[in-house]
Amino acid sequence: DGLQTLFPNDACVTEESGGSRGNAAWWVVDPIDGTSCYIEGLPHWGPVVARLIPQGSSWRVDCGAIWLPRLGEHYHVEHDEGEQLPRAWFNGVMLEPTANHPRTIYLPSRFHQHFRLDYGGKTRCLGGTAAHLALVARGAAEAVIVAPGWKAWDTAAGLALIAAVGGVVARLPDGVPIHPVEDEGQAFVAGTLTAVRHLLSLGAIT
C-alpha cells in the first residue's frame, strides 16, 4: 500500500499477492525471503524489495533493499541516472570492492543431494537467497550458487548489490551473464571473478 501511494504509476508484483508488471517501472516484493529459516528460528531471513525500470528493450534495477531484522542488517542499493554501476550500502556505510573475501561459498540447502563441488574452502547454507547475495556483496563469502526456480523478487536487489562492488554473475553451466528478469529461474553463480571462474571450470560442479 505504501509503495502504491508513493509511486501511483508503478506496478507492484509480490510473491504472496501476485500482480503484473506492465510496461513502466515496477516493484518486486518478497515479505519474507527465507521462510524456512524464519520458521526454524534461524536469523538469515527478511523482507526484500526492488524497483525495476525500462532500459531500452530490457530492465535494470533502479533501487532495492534487503532487511535482516534478527541480525540488524540493512542493505540498500541505488542506480543514479548517468552512472555505469549502482552504489550500495550496508547499515548506512557505502560498500566498496574488497579483495579479502573468506574462502567460503554459500549453497542451496539441497545442493548435496544433486551435485558434488570441487572447492578448497568452506561451504555453507545460512538462509534465503537474498541474504546469501547480500552477504557476498559485503565480503562475507566469495561466491554464492543459486538453484533454479528463483523469482525476480528473490534476486533483483542482491544482484544489484553484487554489481555495485564489482562482482560478476554468470548462468550455470554456460557462464553467460544473467539478467534478473529475462533469465528468471535459471541457476547461476555470483561473486568474485576468481571464484566464479573456478565454479564454471570443467569438473568444479558435477
Disulfide bonds with the S-S distance in Angstrom:
none
